[in-house]
């Protein structure tokens, strides 16, 4: 699958580790705390070295990788600042059943009432009796 994905995202002249870096970057987006400079450095070097090479498809993939790298760095710096202020870790991984997902479903229901029949019903977080009751 990785080889097939590489053919769709990158030109043939790209280094073979490009797809490995792409896949590693996609996993890091879910866990930004693990995106240390030791991990991001080689990916950043590949993107910088090849940013202007190849077809528009190749350049688009590399620009999206650049956005992800910058976003991970910003998230890590923002979390560090918040942790310094509060003393609590800011980038704790969220579970798939967290209240944030329920809030997202609720906002989708409000924004798209005509589609509410197709959206899964949100579970009420602990302490809430109705969907309209604020989370705090």
DAGIGI-V303529 format. One record per run of one state. SS is the DSSP state (~ for helix, > for strand, _ for the rest). FROM is the first residue (numbers start at 1). TO is the last residue. Records with the same first field share a line. If there is no record, write none. Layout:
# DAGIGI-V303529
SS = FROM-TO + FROM-TO
This chain:
# DAGIGI-V303529
_ = 1-1 + 10-16 + 29-31 + 35-36 + 51-55 + 87-98 + 112-112 + 116-136
~ = 2-9 + 17-28 + 32-34 + 37-50 + 56-86 + 99-111 + 113-115
